[in-house]
Amino acid sequence: MILDLSALTPVLRQNYLQYAVAPRPVCFASTIDSAGQVNLSPFSFFNMFSTTPPILVFSPSRRVRDNTTKHTLHNVLDVPEVVINIVDYDMVQQISLASCEYPKGTNEFVKAGFTEIPATRVRPPMVKESKIKIECKVIEVKPLGEEGGAGNLVICEALCMHIDDAILDDEKKMIDQRRIHHIARLGGDWYCRVDEHNLFQVEKPNTRLGIGIDMLPAPVRNSSILSGNDLGQLANVHEMPVVDPAFYDDTLKNIFQYYSVNPEEMEKELHTYAKQLLRQGKVTEAWQVLLAL
């Protein structure tokens, strides 16, 4: 399938893009107008774009069906301040309720059952139930178009963060990713939950360059067993490993014992075993298995 996006209806274009560009974090934005009326609404067109200065951007887009604009947009143009309340799984049904298009003047804190607490640097209130609250000043609102579906980038400078101690690590210094169950928006009615059951780590090369897949031995690089992810792990070492004479492994010993008469089958078994080790994050051991051939 190849789609010419300009040929699609706005609804279809929105659906394809929202299913494809996912998962998206959710900005639960509390804003206020000059009359003191509070609005609370979620936006999945949201992310962080700078840390110095600390810049967050979300987009209250024009509605596709009728090209109307949202109360959040009017509020930040009126009072250029916002609290971005980070959403976790414990809040997801309530934040969905808060997305209803209630008439202006309706307080979604009340409708969705959230608790208002005062911010310290800005006028809009914070959501008590959110485990991370970020007070921001709005430095620019950039319209991206005038038709239904056009975004309005609300560019915010983060001033202050409020973090629940319950999601800090044991030293109470940093956020423990396993203790805040973020949710993210997908297409249609779909969301996903981030918790310890689906988290995984990928070692970043940082200042030490990986050797690259092009430097892997040809039998490894062209393996029918090892996937692209496997090769990426192996190629992320900063220098080519060498055989460690002290390395000993019972499974490796058994592979040599049972497959030594058939080098082709032995290579497959070694690659299969290396793959298992890589899934466990044992890159050094996987390299020793592959170097044993």
SERO-4910 file (N, C-alpha, C, O; in steps of 0.05 Angstrom, whole numbers):
BEGIN
 pado doro    nc1    nc2    nc3   cac1   cac2   cac3    cc1    cc2    cc3    oc1    oc2    oc3
  Met    A     17    -24      0      0      0      0     18     25      0     36     28     16
  Ile    A     12     43    -18     25     69    -19      2     90    -18    -16     90    -35
  Leu    A      4    109      1    -17    129      4     -7    157     -4     14    165      6
  Asp    A    -22    170    -21    -17    198    -26    -33    213     -6    -58    215     -8
  Leu    A    -21    224     15    -35    236     37    -52    260     28    -73    266     39
  Ser    A    -43    274      7    -59    297     -2    -85    289    -15   -103    306    -18
  Ala    A    -87    263    -23   -111    254    -37   -132    242    -17   -154    236    -25
  Leu    A   -124    240      8   -142    228     28   -160    250     40   -153    273     41
  Thr    A   -183    241     50   -200    259     65   -186    266     92   -169    250    101
  Pro    A   -192    288    104   -179    295    129   -182    273    151   -164    268    166
  Val    A   -206    261    151   -211    240    172   -193    216    167   -180    205    185
  Leu    A   -191    207    141   -174    184    135   -145    190    140   -130    174    151
  Arg    A   -136    214    132   -108    222    136   -102    222    166    -81    213    174
  Gln    A   -120    233    182   -116    233    211   -114    205    222    -96    199    238
  Asn    A   -132    187    213   -131    159    223   -105    145    216    -93    132    234
  Tyr    A    -97    147    191    -72    133    184    -48    144    199    -32    128    209
  Leu    A    -46    170    202    -23    181    216    -24    175    246     -2    169    257
  Gln    A    -47    175    258    -48    170    287    -43    140    293    -32    134    315
  Tyr    A    -50    122    275    -43     94    279    -13     90    274     -1     73    287
  Ala    A     -1    105    256     27    100    249     46    114    268     66    102    276
  Val    A     40    139    275     59    154    292     50    150    321     35    165    333
  Ala    A     60    128    333     51    120    360     73    102    372     89     90    357
  Pro    A     73     99    398     55    111    418     63    140    423     86    148    420
  Arg    A     43    156    432     48    184    437     42    190    466     21    182    476
  Pro    A     60    204    481     54    211    508     30    230    509     24    244    489
  Val    A     18    232    532     -6    249    535      0    272    553      9    269    576
  Cys    A     -6    296    543     -4    321    559    -32    326    570    -51    330    554
  Phe    A    -35    326    596    -60    333    609    -58    362    617    -46    368    638
  Ala    A    -68    380    601    -63    409    604    -85    423    620   -108    422    613
  Ser    A    -77    436    641    -96    453    656    -89    482    649    -66    491    652
  Thr    A   -110    497    641   -107    525    633   -129    541    646   -147    531    658
  Ile    A   -127    568    642   -146    586    655   -149    610    637   -130    618    623
  Asp    A   -173    622    636   -176    646    621   -175    670    640   -173    667    664
  Ser    A   -177    694    628   -174    718    644   -197    722    664   -195    738    683
  Ala    A   -219    708    659   -242    710    678   -240    689    701   -257    689    718
  Gly    A   -219    673    700   -214    653    721   -227    626    716   -228    609    734
  Gln    A   -238    622    691   -250    596    685   -228    576    678   -211    582    661
  Val    A   -229    553    690   -209    533    687   -217    512    666   -241    505    664
  Asn    A   -198    503    650   -203    481    631   -181    460    635   -158    466    641
  Leu    A   -189    435    631   -171    412    635   -176    393    612   -198    383    608
  Ser    A   -155    388    595   -159    372    571   -134    357    564   -112    367    567
  Pro    A   -137    332    553   -113    316    545   -106    321    515   -124    326    499
  Phe    A    -80    320    509    -71    322    482    -48    302    477    -29    301    492
  Ser    A    -51    286    456    -30    267    450    -10    277    429      9    263    424
  Phe    A    -15    300    418      6    312    402     23    328    421     19    352    425
  Phe    A     43    315    432     58    326    455     85    313    458     88    289    453
  Asn    A    105    329    464    131    317    471    150    339    481    143    362    483
  Met    A    174    330    488    196    348    498    214    353    474    221    335    459
  Phe    A    223    378    471    239    385    448    266    399    456    282    404    438
  Ser    A    269    405    481    294    417    490    296    415    520    276    415    534
  Thr    A    321    413    530    325    413    559    338    438    569    336    445    592
  Thr    A    352    453    551    364    478    558    360    498    535    376    499    516
  Pro    A    339    514    536    319    515    557    300    491    556    298    478    536
  Pro    A    286    486    579    268    463    580    242    469    565    225    483    576
  Ile    A    239    458    541    216    465    524    199    440    519    208    419    511
  Leu    A    173    443    525    153    423    519    133    435    498    128    459    499
  Val    A    123    419    480    105    429    460     81    410    458     84    385    457
  Phe    A     57    421    458     33    405    453     16    420    433     20    444    428
  Ser    A     -3    406    420    -18    418    399    -48    413    401    -57    391    396
  Pro    A    -63    434    409    -93    432    408   -102    438    379   -106    461    371
  Ser    A   -104    417    364   -110    420    335   -139    429    331   -157    425    348
  Arg    A   -144    441    308   -171    447    299   -186    421    295   -174    401    285
  Arg    A   -211    420    303   -227    395    300   -230    389    270   -237    407    254
  Val    A   -226    364    263   -228    356    235   -256    359    224   -260    368    201
  Arg    A   -276    352    240   -303    351    229   -315    378    223   -331    381    205
  Asp    A   -308    398    240   -322    424    236   -303    448    237   -312    471    237
  Asn    A   -277    443    240   -257    465    240   -259    484    264   -249    506    262
  Thr    A   -272    475    285   -273    492    309   -247    489    325   -233    469    322
  Thr    A   -243    508    343   -218    508    359   -226    502    388   -249    504    396
  Lys    A   -206    494    404   -211    483    431   -207    505    452   -193    525    448
  His    A   -221    501    475   -219    520    496   -191    523    506   -183    545    514
  Thr    A   -175    502    506   -147    503    515   -132    524    498   -117    540    509
  Leu    A   -136    523    472   -123    543    454   -131    571    461   -114    589    463
  His    A   -156    576    465   -165    603    472   -153    612    499   -145    635    502
  Asn    A   -152    593    517   -141    600    544   -112    608    543   -104    628    555
  Val    A    -95    593    529    -66    599    529    -61    625    513    -40    638    518
  Leu    A    -79    632    495    -76    658    481    -84    680    500    -74    703    498
  Asp    A   -103    675    518   -113    695    537    -94    697    561    -86    719    568
  Val    A    -87    675    573    -68    674    595    -46    654    588    -51    630    590
  Pro    A    -23    663    580     -2    645    569     13    629    590     37    632    594
  Glu    A     -2    612    604      9    595    624     -6    568    623    -29    567    615
  Val    A      7    547    632     -5    520    631      9    502    651     33    505    656
  Val    A     -6    484    663      6    462    678      3    437    661    -20    429    655
  Ile    A     25    424    655     24    398    641     26    376    662     47    372    675
  Asn    A      4    362    666      2    340    685      7    314    670     -8    307    651
  Ile    A     27    299    678     34    274    665     14    253    673      7    250    696
  Val    A      5    237    653    -16    217    657     -4    190    661     14    181    647
  Asp    A    -14    176    681     -6    147    685    -31    130    683    -54    140    680
  Tyr    A    -28    104    686    -50     85    681    -73     90    701    -96     85    694
  Asp    A    -67     98    725    -87    102    746   -107    124    738   -128    126    751
  Met    A   -100    140    719   -117    163    711   -130    161    684   -146    178    676
  Val    A   -124    139    669   -130    139    640   -160    142    634   -167    156    615
  Gln    A   -177    129    649   -206    131    643   -216    159    649   -234    169    635
  Gln    A   -206    171    670   -215    198    677   -205    218    656   -220    237    650
  Ile    A   -180    215    647   -171    235    627   -186    232    601   -190    251    586
  Ser    A   -195    207    594   -212    203    570   -238    218    574   -248    231    555
  Leu    A   -250    217    598   -274    231    603   -271    261    601   -288    275    591
  Ala    A   -247    271    610   -242    299    609   -239    309    580   -241    333    575
  Ser    A   -236    291    561   -233    299    532   -260    306    520   -261    315    497
  Cys    A   -282    300    534   -309    307    523   -311    337    517   -298    353    531
  Glu    A   -326    343    497   -328    371    489   -350    385    504   -372    391    494
  Tyr    A   -344    390    530   -364    404    547   -365    434    539   -346    444    528
  Pro    A   -388    447    545   -390    475    538   -370    492    553   -360    484    575
  Lys    A   -363    515    542   -344    533    555   -355    540    583   -379    545    586
  Gly    A   -337    541    602   -345    547    629   -348    522    646   -350    524    671
  Thr    A   -349    498    633   -350    473    648   -322    467    659   -302    469    645
  Asn    A   -321    460    684   -296    453    697   -291    423    695   -305    408    709
  Glu    A   -272    415    678   -268    386    675   -255    373    699   -257    349    702
  Phe    A   -244    389    717   -235    378    743   -259    365    757   -257    343    768
  Val    A   -282    379    756   -306    369    770   -318    346    754   -325    325    765
  Lys    A   -320    349    727   -333    329    711   -318    303    712   -330    281    712
  Ala    A   -291    304    712   -275    279    711   -266    270    738   -253    250    741
  Gly    A   -273    285    759   -268    276    786   -239    280    796   -230    265    812
  Phe    A   -226    300    785   -199    306    794   -199    329    815   -219    343    818
  Thr    A   -177    331    829   -174    350    851   -156    373    843   -133    369    835
  Glu    A   -167    397    845   -150    421    839   -133    428    863   -142    429    886
  Ile    A   -107    433    857    -89    444    878    -74    467    865    -68    466    841
  Pro    A    -68    488    880    -55    511    868    -26    506    859    -12    491    872
  Ala    A    -19    517    837      8    517    827     24    538    843     13    554    857
  Thr    A     51    537    839     68    556    854     78    579    837     85    600    847
  Arg    A     78    575    810     90    595    793     70    606    771     75    627    759
  Val    A     48    592    767     29    600    746      1    599    757     -4    589    779
  Arg    A    -18    611    742    -46    614    751    -62    588    749    -78    582    767
  Pro    A    -59    572    727    -76    548    725    -70    529    748    -47    527    757
  Pro    A    -90    514    758    -85    495    779    -73    469    769    -72    464    745
  Met    A    -62    454    788    -50    428    782    -70    406    788    -89    409    804
  Val    A    -66    382    776    -82    358    782    -68    343    804    -46    332    800
  Lys    A    -80    342    828    -68    329    851    -62    300    845    -41    290    853
  Glu    A    -79    286    830    -75    258    825    -52    251    806    -43    228    805
  Ser    A    -42    271    791    -20    266    773      6    264    789     11    281    807
  Lys    A     23    245    783     47    240    798     70    259    789     90    261    803
  Ile    A     67    271    766     86    291    757     71    315    745     54    311    727
  Lys    A     76    339    756     63    362    747     84    383    739    104    387    754
  Ile    A     81    395    715    102    413    705     89    440    700     72    443    682
  Glu    A     97    460    716     87    487    712    102    500    689    127    499    688
  Cys    A     88    513    671    100    524    647     89    552    640     66    558    646
  Lys    A    107    568    628     97    592    615     97    587    585    115    574    574
  Val    A     77    598    571     74    594    542     90    617    529     85    640    533
  Ile    A    110    609    513    127    629    500    119    635    471    126    655    460
  Glu    A    103    616    459     94    621    432     71    602    426     72    579    435
  Val    A     52    611    410     32    593    399     34    596    368     29    618    357
  Lys    A     41    574    355     46    576    326     24    560    311     24    536    312
  Pro    A      7    574    297    -14    560    281     -1    547    256     18    558    244
  Leu    A    -10    523    250      1    509    227    -18    509    203    -11    497    182
  Gly    A    -41    521    205    -60    522    183    -87    532    193    -90    537    216
  Glu    A   -105    534    174   -132    545    180   -154    524    175   -177    530    179
  Glu    A   -146    500    166   -167    480    159   -169    461    182   -152    459    200
  Gly    A   -191    445    181   -196    425    202   -173    405    203   -164    395    182
  Gly    A   -163    400    227   -139    382    230   -113    397    233    -93    385    239
  Ala    A   -113    423    228    -89    439    230    -81    442    259    -98    448    276
  Gly    A    -55    438    265    -46    440    292    -40    469    300    -38    487    283
  Asn    A    -39    473    326    -30    498    338     -9    492    359    -16    482    381
  Leu    A     16    496    352     37    488    370     39    507    394     45    531    391
  Val    A     34    496    418     36    512    442     64    506    453     69    485    465
  Ile    A     82    525    450    110    521    458    113    532    486    109    556    491
  Cys    A    121    514    504    121    521    533    149    518    544    164    500    538
  Glu    A    156    537    562    180    534    578    173    524    605    158    536    620
  Ala    A    185    500    612    179    489    638    193    505    660    217    510    658
  Leu    A    179    512    681    190    528    702    195    512    728    214    517    742
  Cys    A    178    492    733    179    478    758    166    451    755    145    449    742
  Met    A    177    431    768    165    404    768    158    396    796    172    402    816
  His    A    135    382    799    127    370    824    126    340    820    111    330    802
  Ile    A    141    325    835    144    296    831    136    281    857    146    287    879
  Asp    A    118    263    854    109    246    877    132    229    886    144    215    870
  Asp    A    137    229    912    159    213    923    156    183    917    175    168    916
  Ala    A    131    174    913    125    146    908    138    135    883    142    111    880
  Ile    A    144    153    864    156    143    839    186    148    838    199    144    817
  Leu    A    198    157    860    227    161    861    241    135    867    229    116    877
  Asp    A    267    134    860    282    109    866    287    107    896    279    125    911
  Asp    A    301     86    904    305     81    932    321    103    946    318    108    970
  Glu    A    338    117    931    354    139    942    339    165    942    349    186    952
  Lys    A    314    165    931    297    189    930    310    212    915    307    235    922
  Lys    A    325    205    894    338    225    878    328    227    849    326    249    839
  Met    A    320    205    837    312    205    809    286    190    806    279    174    823
  Ile    A    272    195    784    248    180    778    256    152    770    274    148    754
  Asp    A    242    132    782    246    104    775    226     97    753    202     97    758
  Gln    A    236     92    729    218     87    706    198     65    712    176     65    701
  Arg    A    205     46    729    188     23    735    165     30    754    146     15    757
  Arg    A    166     54    766    147     61    786    125     80    777    105     85    791
  Ile    A    129     91    753    107    107    741     98     93    716    113     89    697
  His    A     73     85    716     62     69    694     50     88    673     26     93    672
  His    A     68    100    657     59    118    636     38    105    618     38     80    615
  Ile    A     21    121    607      4    111    585     11    127    560     21    149    562
  Ala    A      4    115    537     10    129    512    -14    124    493    -27    104    495
  Arg    A    -18    143    475    -40    142    457    -32    129    431    -10    134    421
  Leu    A    -49    113    420    -46    100    394    -68    110    376    -78    133    380
  Gly    A    -76     94    356    -97    103    338   -125     94    349   -126     75    365
  Gly    A   -145    108    340   -173    100    348   -177    101    378   -170    121    391
  Asp    A   -187     79    389   -192     77    418   -169     64    432   -171     58    456
  Trp    A   -146     60    418   -124     45    430   -105     62    446    -98     84    439
  Tyr    A    -97     50    469    -76     62    486    -56     39    493    -62     16    487
  Cys    A    -34     46    504    -16     26    515     -6     35    542     -6     59    549
  Arg    A      1     15    559     10     20    586     40     12    588     47     -9    579
  Val    A     56     29    600     84     23    603     88     15    632     84     31    651
  Asp    A     97    -10    636    103    -19    664    126    -38    663    138    -43    641
  Glu    A    133    -50    686    157    -67    687    155    -92    670    175   -105    665
  His    A    131    -99    661    128   -123    645    135   -119    616    140   -138    602
  Asn    A    134    -94    607    141    -89    579    164    -70    575    170    -61    553
  Leu    A    178    -63    597    202    -46    595    226    -62    587    228    -86    594
  Phe    A    243    -51    571    269    -64    565    290    -42    562    283    -19    556
  Gln    A    314    -49    565    336    -29    563    353    -35    538    357    -57    530
  Val    A    362    -13    525    380    -15    502    404      2    510    402     26    514
  Glu    A    427    -10    510    452      4    518    458     25    497    460     19    473
  Lys    A    462     50    506    469     72    488    499     73    484    514     70    503
  Pro    A    508     77    459    537     78    453    550    102    467    573    100    475
  Asn    A    536    124    470    547    148    482    574    156    469    575    159    444
  Thr    A    595    159    484    620    168    473    637    146    460    655    151    445
  Arg    A    629    121    466    644     98    454    629     88    430    606     80    432
  Leu    A    641     89    407    628     82    382    627     51    380    646     37    386
  Gly    A    603     42    371    601     13    365    616      6    340    620     23    323
  Ile    A    626    -18    339    642    -26    315    626    -26    290    637    -23    268
  Gly    A    600    -30    291    582    -30    268    578    -58    256    595    -75    258
  Ile    A    555    -62    244    548    -88    233    567    -95    210    572   -119    205
  Asp    A    577    -75    196    595    -81    174    621    -94    183    635   -106    167
  Met    A    628    -91    209    653   -103    219    649   -131    231    668   -143    240
  Leu    A    624   -141    232    620   -167    242    631   -188    223    631   -184    199
  Pro    A    640   -211    234    649   -233    216    627   -241    197    603   -240    204
  Ala    A    634   -247    173    614   -253    152    594   -274    160    570   -271    155
  Pro    A    602   -297    173    582   -317    181    562   -306    201    539   -315    201
  Val    A    570   -288    218    552   -275    237    534   -255    222    510   -255    226
  Arg    A    546   -238    207    531   -217    193    510   -228    174    489   -217    171
  Asn    A    516   -252    162    498   -264    142    481   -287    154    470   -303    140
  Ser    A    480   -288    181    467   -310    194    437   -311    187    424   -290    186
  Ser    A    426   -335    184    397   -338    180    383   -340    207    358   -341    207
  Ile    A    397   -342    228    386   -345    255    385   -318    270    365   -311    282
  Leu    A    406   -303    268    408   -278    283    393   -255    268    395   -252    244
  Ser    A    377   -241    283    360   -219    272    376   -193    271    399   -192    280
  Gly    A    364   -173    259    376   -147    258    381   -136    286    401   -123    292
  Asn    A    362   -141    305    366   -132    333    390   -147    345    405   -135    360
  Asp    A    392   -173    339    415   -188    350    441   -176    339    460   -172    355
  Leu    A    442   -171    314    467   -160    302    473   -133    313    496   -126    318
  Gly    A    452   -117    318    456    -90    330    469    -92    358    486    -76    364
  Gln    A    460   -112    374    472   -115    400    502   -123    398    519   -113    412
  Leu    A    507   -142    380    535   -151    376    553   -129    366    576   -127    373
  Ala    A    542   -112    349    558    -91    336    560    -66    353    574    -47    346
  Asn    A    548    -66    377    549    -43    394    573    -44    413    577    -25    429
  Val    A    589    -65    412    614    -65    428    634    -45    415    633    -41    391
  His    A    651    -34    432    668    -13    422    694    -23    410    709     -7    398
  Glu    A    700    -49    413    722    -61    399    716    -90    394    700   -103    409
  Met    A    729   -101    374    723   -129    366    732   -148    388    755   -148    396
  Pro    A    713   -164    399    721   -183    420    740   -205    410    742   -210    386
  Val    A    755   -216    429    773   -238    422    765   -262    440    751   -259    460
  Val    A    775   -285    432    769   -309    447    781   -308    475    804   -300    479
  Asp    A    764   -314    495    773   -315    523    778   -344    530    759   -359    533
  Pro    A    804   -353    533    810   -381    539    797   -391    565    793   -415    569
  Ala    A    791   -372    583    779   -380    609    749   -383    607    736   -392    627
  Phe    A    736   -376    585    707   -378    583    699   -408    581    710   -423    565
  Tyr    A    680   -415    598    670   -443    598    640   -442    600    628   -426    616
  Asp    A    627   -459    585    598   -460    585    589   -488    578    597   -499    558
  Asp    A    572   -499    595    563   -527    590    548   -530    564    552   -550    550
  Thr    A    530   -511    558    515   -514    533    533   -513    509    530   -528    490
  Leu    A    553   -495    510    573   -494    488    588   -520    485    592   -530    463
  Lys    A    595   -532    507    609   -557    507    592   -579    494    602   -595    478
  Asn    A    566   -579    501    548   -599    490    544   -595    460    542   -615    445
  Ile    A    543   -570    451    540   -565    422    564   -577    407    561   -589    386
  Phe    A    588   -572    417    612   -583    404    612   -613    405    620   -626    385
  Gln    A    602   -625    426    602   -654    429    583   -667    409    590   -687    397
  Tyr    A    559   -655    405    539   -668    389    539   -660    359    528   -674    343
  Tyr    A    552   -637    353    550   -627    325    577   -624    312    579   -612    290
  Ser    A    598   -634    324    625   -630    314    629   -643    286    645   -634    270
  Val    A    613   -664    281    616   -677    255    601   -663    233    605   -670    209
  Asn    A    585   -643    240    569   -629    220    572   -599    225    556   -587    239
  Pro    A    593   -587    213    599   -558    218    575   -540    212    572   -520    226
  Glu    A    560   -546    191    537   -528    184    516   -528    206    506   -507    214
  Glu    A    509   -552    216    490   -554    238    501   -542    264    486   -530    279
  Met    A    527   -545    268    539   -534    292    537   -503    292    532   -491    312
  Glu    A    542   -492    268    540   -463    266    512   -453    273    508   -433    287
  Lys    A    492   -468    263    464   -460    269    458   -462    299    445   -444    310
  Glu    A    469   -483    312    464   -486    340    478   -464    356    467   -453    376
  Leu    A    503   -457    348    517   -436    361    503   -409    358    501   -394    378
  His    A    493   -404    334    478   -379    330    452   -378    346    444   -357    357
  Thr    A    439   -401    348    414   -403    363    420   -398    393    404   -385    406
  Tyr    A    441   -410    403    448   -406    431    457   -377    436    450   -366    457
  Ala    A    472   -366    418    480   -337    421    455   -319    421    454   -300    436
  Lys    A    436   -326    405    411   -310    404    397   -311    432    387   -291    441
  Gln    A    396   -335    444    384   -337    470    399   -320    491    386   -307    508
  Leu    A    426   -320    490    441   -304    508    437   -274    504    435   -259    523
  Leu    A    434   -266    479    429   -238    473    402   -229    484    399   -206    493
  Arg    A    382   -246    483    356   -240    495    358   -235    525    342   -221    536
  Gln    A    378   -247    537    382   -243    566    401   -220    572    408   -215    595
  Gly    A    410   -206    550    428   -184    554    457   -192    558    473   -176    566
  Lys    A    463   -217    553    490   -228    557    507   -226    532    512   -246    518
  Val    A    514   -201    525    528   -197    500    556   -209    500    565   -221    480
  Thr    A    571   -206    522    598   -217    524    598   -247    520    614   -258    506
  Glu    A    579   -261    533    577   -290    531    569   -298    503    579   -317    492
  Ala    A    551   -282    490    543   -289    463    566   -287    444    569   -303    426
  Trp    A    583   -266    447    607   -264    431    625   -288    434    637   -297    414
  Gln    A    629   -297    458    647   -320    463    636   -345    449    651   -361    439
  Val    A    610   -348    449    597   -371    435    603   -369    405    610   -388    392
  Leu    A    599   -345    394    603   -341    365    632   -344    357    638   -353    335
  Leu    A    650   -336    375    678   -338    369    689   -366    372    712   -372    364
  Ala    A    673   -384    383    682   -411    388    683   -428    363    696   -449    362
  Leu    A    670   -419    342    669   -434    317    695   -433    302    698   -445    281
***
